[in-house]
Amino acid sequence: MVDQFEASNDATLTLTPAQERIPTVVVDDAHVIYRVHKGAGGGTSPVAALRRLVTRTSAPEVREVHAVKGVTFTAYRGEAIGLIGSNGSGKSTLLRAIAGLLPVNRGAVYTQGQPSLLGVNAALLNDLSGERNVTLGCLAMGMSPAEVQRETPGIIEFSGINERGDFASLPMRTYSSGMAARLRFSIAAAKKHDVLLIDEALATGDKGFRKRSEQRVRELRESAGTVFLVSHQLSSVRDTCERTIWLESGVLRMDGPTDEVIRAYEAYANSK
C-alpha cells in the first residue's frame, strides 16, 4: 500500500531546529515479494500456454523472491539520502516501491506529494529530437508552456549534449546511452520535487557533468525537497548525501551518517 499525506499547515510557520524535521517519506515494515516464473513451460503468456498444450509440457514453476524484507525508516524534508548495497540488495526495488510503481506485500509506504523516479531507463521518445523530448518532459512535470520555453536552453546546456555538435535537434536514437541519460537527468532536475528518487543516473557522463549533477542534487535538497540517490559510486554518495541507508539481501543493515555507513559497508565488502 502506498499512500500520500499532506504536510500540516503549520509547516509554513517559523520553526525551531528541533521542529523543522518534516517527514516526506515514511516506510513502515515494508516487504516486497516478486513472483518469478520458470521451468519447461517458458512463461505465462497465451502463446506459452498454447505451446505447453501442444508439447505436453508442464506449467512453469513459480518461485517467490523476497526482495525487500521489513524495511522501516523516515525521510525528512531537506535530506539527501544515499542507498547503497551489493548488487541485488533491493535498492532499486525499494525506490520503485516509494515511487508507487511496485506494491508492497506487507507494511506500508507513505509519501508527501508524488515522488519522481529518475533512472537510467527512464522513457524518452527515440524518434523525436532531444529538444522536443525536453518540451514533452517538462510539460509532463507540470510546467507551463512559458516555463518550458524559458527553461529549455538551460536544460540542454546542463546536459552537455551539444558540446560536440547540434545534437539537440537530432532524434534521440542518434544519442549514445550516456547522452540520453544526461538529458533525462537534466529534464528531471529542472523542476523542484517534493521527493526525487535517482537510480544510478549520476554514473553517466564525464567528471564535469557529475559535478554539475551533484551540485544540482544539493540545490534540490536545500530548496526543501528530499533526494534519494542509489549509486555504486560511493564518492557520489559521499559528496551529495549526509545520510545513507545500507541494504543487504533486502534487509536494512544500517542507517546513519554517510561516512559511518560507508565505512561499515566497505569493511563488509572487503571481508567477503
C-alpha angles and dihedrals in degrees: 000000000000118000134179124222132193123232115245117263086239088072089084092061124095104268135191116247090258090056098044096082098107113179117233101169127028117185109189118191091317120190123185118190124187123204111216120195117210140150140079094318093073100216144332103266121118089254091053090048091052091048090053090050093052096043094038093232124151127256115270119272114251116222125185120222115198098210100170119030120197099316116180129180143125125230121203136210112274096026128126107202125192121212114205137169144117122300109288094020093128101258098129091039090055091050091051090050091051089049090053093244094116126041120232113234094208133010124020145265120214123189138181108235122335114317116225117222117207117188137158089257097052110142122263125165109253096202094055126077122258090249092052090049089053089054094049093044093051093046089050089055090056102260118149119242089254091053091048092052091049096046101041099082091050093048092052092046092048092051093053093217091135096053091100100033141318096309092149089077094048127088116269090242088073092059126098116239089255093053091049092049092050090051092050091053092046092053094048093044093053090079130059111245131198087216124009118189114198119191112192092313092130093058092080129080134031128303092272093056092047090053091049090048094049090049090050091052089054090050092050090050093048091051088067097267128127120234127196116194124193110191140149087207100089091189090065090051091049092049097048110025129066092185128044135190118206117207122188123179089345094305125114102241100175140357120187147083111354098238093051094047094046092049090053092046093049091050089051093047092048091050094058 
